């Protein structure tokens, strides 16, 4: 476990109850399974040898592979002017700005970059290609920024949901724990409960994966307190 521990005003009394409470929570893990499947469309050709009772021999040809090969051949045969026109068409394809960045249509940026990258420096279209490449790179940066922002907002939402679920779980067990999120992007979680003691918290850190789940949810700081002035602060080290 990668963390930095800061202890202040630690009490002498020790309790095993708090360890049991959080250990139950740590054992309630959520597993996400991603299942991916790929389909390959096949083209079947049948050849009959003239005998009506003979079985048909089958030749299986991957359609996707043959199409990609033909497309690549045509790409290599294109002239610089054709690449430039294709790049312009790709950038213009569906391009539409929106006040909500997540709804903006950016065009086919990768296709445009591929065509522009195929234009050699010595061609008369090179300067125009570099201007379009600059535009394509700017769009790519905007796309990455929007994606990163959306991912960050989803992580914040996940941390909020986790905090709420923890609080409801403890209440269902008849135990009140005050949970508060704070810091930039709500990446800090504070849990206050009068049952917390130094020994029980040390066991939670060393013998359960409770902190691992908090770290996976994007938390970088965990504060535990007993409502009597004793505070245990853990900071996760960056990888």
N, C-alpha and C positions, 0 to 999 in steps of 0.2 A: 504494500500500500504506500503510495507516494503522498505524503502530507507533512505539514509542519504543525506541531502542537504547541499551543500557548495555554498555560494553566494559571488561573488567578483565584485566590481565596478558596482553595480546595478544602472541603469539609472532611472531618475524620470519620464520620459515620459512613458505613458502606451498606449498599442494598443490592440484592440480587434480582429484585422485582423489575427494575428498569431494564436490566439486561434481558430478562425473559420477554418483556414487552416488545423491545425493538428487534429481538431475535426472531420473533414470530413474523414481524413485518419484513425482515430481511429474507425470510424463507419464502415469502409470497412474491415470487418473481414473475415478471412478464416476459415471455419469449415471443419474438417475432420471427416468423418463418417466411422466407421468400421462396417462392417456387417459380422457376422459370422454365418455360418450354418453348422449343423452337420447332417450326414446321418447315419442311422442305417439299415444295411442290415438285412432282416428278412427271415427266412425259414418258408414256409407254408406247413403244411401237411393236407391232406384232407381225411376225413373218410366218407364212404357211408354206410348207414344202410341197403342197399339192395333194397330199394324202388327207382325205376327209377325217380319218380317224387319228391322225397324228396330233400331238399336243402342240400348242403354239409356243414358240420361243419368244421370250420377252427381252427387250433391250431397254434399260432404264437410263434416261439422260436427265441430269439435273438442269432444270430450266433456268434457275437463278444464276448458276455458274456460267452458262453459255451466254446469257444476256449481259452479264457484267463484263465478260470477255469482249463481246462485240462493242459495248459502250466504250471500253477502254481503248480499243483500236480506233474508233471514230474520234475519240478525244485526241489521240496522238497525231492524227492526220489533219487536225484543224490548223488553220492559218492564224497568225497573231490577231488579225482584224476580227476573225470569227470568235476567238477567245474573248476579246474585248467586248464584243456585242453580247455574248453569252453572259459575261460578268455583269454588264449593265442590266440585262433582263433579270438575272438572279437577284440583284439588289432591289430592283423595282417590283419583283413578284410579291404582290399582296402587301407591300410596305404601307403601313398606316400607323401614325402616332396616336397615342391616347393619353389623356391626363392621368389615367391609372397605368403606370409602366407595365404592370403584369398583363395588360390587355393590348399592349402595342405589338403590332406585327412587324418583324424586322426584316423580312425578306429571306432569301436563301443565302445567308452570309458565307457558309462554308463552301458552297458551290462557286460563289463569286471569287473567293480567295484561291480556289483551285485553278480556275481559268486564268486569273491574273498572274498567278505564280508560274504559269506555263509560257508567259510572254518574255522572251529573252531581252537582255539589256540593249542589244544592238538594233532592235526593231523600231520602226517609226511609231509604234503604238505604246512604247515602253513608258514614256512620260505620263500619258493619259492613264495607263494601267496603274502607275504608282499613286496617282491622285485617287483613283477608285479604291486601291488597296488601303490607303489611309482612311477612307470613309468606312470601308469594311471592318477595319481594326477598331475604329471608334464604336461602331455598332456592337462588335463582339464584346468590348469592354462594358458597354451598357447592359448587354444581356447577362454577363457574369455578375455585374453589380446587382441587378434585379433578382437573379437567382439566389445570390448570397443573402440578400435582404429577406427574401421569402423564407429561405431555410432558417434564418435567424429568428424570424417571427414565429415560425412553427416550433422551434426549440423553446422559446419563451412560453408559448401556449402549453407545451408539454410539461414544463416545470410548474406552471400554475396548476395544471390538472393533477400532477403528482402530489403537490402540497395539499391540495384539497382532498385527494383520496387518502393520504396519510392521516389527516385530521379526522375524517369521517371514520376511518378504520379504528382509530383509538377511541373515539366516542362510542362506537359499537361495542367496545370492550369495557365501557364504563370508565375510561381514563381520559382526562382532559389534558391535551398538550396544545399549547399555543404555538402555531407555526406561522412564520412571517418571511416573506421574500423581500430582498432588497438588492441594492447595488446595480451597476450597469447591466441591462438585459435580464434583470432579476436572477442573476447567477449566484446569489448568496442566499442561503436558507438558515433560518434561526428557529430552533425548537426549544421551547421552555417547558419544563415539567418538574415539580417538586420531588419526583422520585429519582431523578438522575443523581448518580454518585460516581466518584472517580473510578473505582474498580469495575463497576458494571459497564461504564462507557469504554474503558480500556479493553474489556472483553468483546464488546461490540465491534471495536475497531480491528482487533486482532483475530477474532474467531468467526466473524460473519462477513457477508459481502454487501452489507447495508450501504457502506460508503461507496463501494464500486458502482452500485445502481445510481446513487446521487451524481457521481462523476460522469457516468454515461449520459445522464439527463442534461449535462452541461453545467452543473454547479461547480464553482471553483472555491467556494468557501462554505464551511458548515460551522454553525455556532450552537452549542448546547448549554443550557443553563438550568439551575434548580429553583429559580425565583427567589433565592435568598442571597444573591450576590456572587455565587460561584459560576464561573464561565469557563467553558472549554472551547477553544477555537481551532479549527483545522483548515488548513489551506492546501489545496491540491497543487502539486507541482506540474508545470506545463511539460508535455512530452518533449 
